[in-house]
């Protein structure tokens, strides 16, 4: 169970790190840059902890797909970023992939 919690923390921290990097405005806002860098480092610590008990391929797929979706949603909601129809369809494919990966288990 701890592996899943560590993975969830990894996803949240990595998403926060990307948002903080966006807010750093190309390193001009140092507090956001340092905070983002720290969030990245801590997310990798939790990823390493998750990998102690979870399969590597499954963990990486869930981490990468989930954080990609969350970052895209944050961009749309908080930064007025737009996506077009093909991009939306490809995000849907990520969701389908994540559901399929979980449906068929994480036995790896």
N, C-alpha and C positions, 0 to 999 in steps of 0.2 A: 504493500500500500504506500509506503514512503516513496517509492520510485515514482509513482503517479503524482504525488504531491510535489516532489522535486521537479518533475517535468512541468507541472502547471506553473510553478514559481519561475522556472526558466523561461517559459513562453511569455509570461507577464513582464518579467524584467527585460527581456530582449525587445519586446514591443515598446516598453517605456524608453529603452535606450535609443531606439530609432526616432521616436518622437522628440526626445531631448536633443538628439543631434540635429533634427530639423529646426528646433527652437534655437540652437546655438548659432544659426545663421552663418554657416561657414567659419566657425571658430571665433566669431566676433563677440558672442556672448559667452564668456569663459565659464560661468557657473553652470550653464546648461551643458556645455561641452564636457566639463569635468564630471558632472552628474551622469551624463550619458555614458561616458567611458567607464565610470564606476559600475553602472548598471550592467554594461556588457561583461565586465570582469566577473561580477557576482553571478550573472546568468550562466557563465561557463562553469563556475564552481558548482552550481546546482545541476547543470547538465551532466557533469562528471558524476555527481552523486546519483542521479537518475540512472545512469548507465551501469551502475553497480548491480542493479536488479532487473533492468528492462533490456530487451533486445535492441541492439544498436540500430539496425535498419528501420525498425518500427518507430523507435524513439526519434530518430532524425527526421523521418517523414512527418510525424505528428508535430514536432517542434517547428520545422520549416513551414509546413502548410498552415498551421494555426497562426503563427506570428505573421505570415504574409497576409492572411485574411484580416487580422486585427489591425495591422499597419495600414492596409488599404482602407478599412472602415474609418480609422482615425483620420486619415488624409481627407476623406470625403466629409466627415462630420465636423472636424475642427479646423481644417486648413482650406476648405472650399475647393478641394481637388476634384476633378471630374474624371469619370471613366466612360469609355464608349461601349457600344454593344459588344464588340468582340472581346474586349477586356472583361466585361461582366460575364460573358459566357465562359471564359477561361477561369475566372474566379469560381464559377459554378462547378467547373471540372475539378478544381482543388477540393471543394466541399464534397463532391461525389467521391473523390479519391480518399479523403479522410474518413468518410462514413464507411466506404468499402474496406479500408484498412482495419478499421475497428470492428466491423461486422465479422470479418474472417479471423479476428483475434490478433494477438501480439506474440504468438509463439515463435516468431521470427525466423 
